[in-house]
Amino acid sequence: MRPAEELAELWAADSLNMEAIEATDITGWRTYQLVYFLDQILQKSPLPEGNVKRLSKMYPKISKAQNAELRLRWCQIILKNNLEAEYSKVKDFLHSQ
């Protein structure tokens, strides 16, 4: 779980260290690891301006996931960070449940 915690710390920083972020490969992470990572992001939210948008672009596996556990946490992150442009994702998720 340490890599997920460390990656969340990097995303919560005021200035993103993209080199360190890109060095962490999440492609092999299982769903429970991604859920834990999102839980860590949620605890650190609201993140500095623009960080969630960059996180969304960098990890479409998370931001466009169909898994309900990932979608729930992603929606919570959207709401806690006041990303009004993404509120439609929250609405869609709620309608799907």
N, C-alpha and C positions, 0 to 999 in steps of 0.2 A: 504494500500500500504506500510505501515511501515515495515511489516515483509519482504517484498521483498527488500526494501532498506537496511534493517539491514543485510539480508543474503548476498546481493551483497557486502556490506562493509567487511563482514567476508571473502568472496572469494578473495577480492582485497588485503588482508593483506599479508605482506611478509612471516609471519609464520602462517599457517592455524590453527585455533582453531577448530579442528574436533569435539570436544565435543559440542560446541555451534552450529556448522553447522548441526550436526546430530540431534540436539534437535529441529530444524525447520523442520517440516513435510510438504512437498509440495504436497503430494499425493492428497489432496483435493483441491488444487488450481485450479481455472478456467483458461482457456487459456489467458484471458486478464491479469491475475496476473502473469502468466509465461512470457508473452510478456514484461510486465513492468519490471520483474526481469532481463530478458535478455537485455533490454534497459539499465538498470543500470549497468550491467556487461560490456556492450559495451562502455558506457561512461567512465568506469574506466580502460578500456583496453589501452595498453597491461598490462595484469596481470603478477605478478611474475612468473618466470619459473616453469612450471609443474602444476600450478593451474588450467588451462583450461583442461588439460588431466584428472586431478582428478575430476573436475566438470563433465566432460563427463561421466566418469565411475560411478559417484555417482547418476547421473540423466539421465538414458537412456531414460526416458520419454521425455526429452528435446532433447538430442543429436541424438536420432533416431526417432524423431517425423515425422509424415507425414503431419502435419498442415503447410501450406505454410508460415504463419506468424512466426511460431517458427523456421522453417527451414531457412527462410531469415535471421533472427537475429543470429541464430547459425552460419550460413555461414559468416556473417559479423564478428563475434567473432573469427572464425577460421582465417580469413584474417588479422584482426587487430593484432592478436597475432602470426602471421607468423607460423602457424602450418602446415608446408608443407605436413606432412603425412596425413592430413585430406583434402587436396585440392580436392581430388576425390569427396568428398561430395558436395563441392561447384560446381564442374563441373556437377555432377548429378542433382543438384537443378536447375542450369541454363538451362540444357537440358529439364528438366521437365516443365519449364515455357515457 
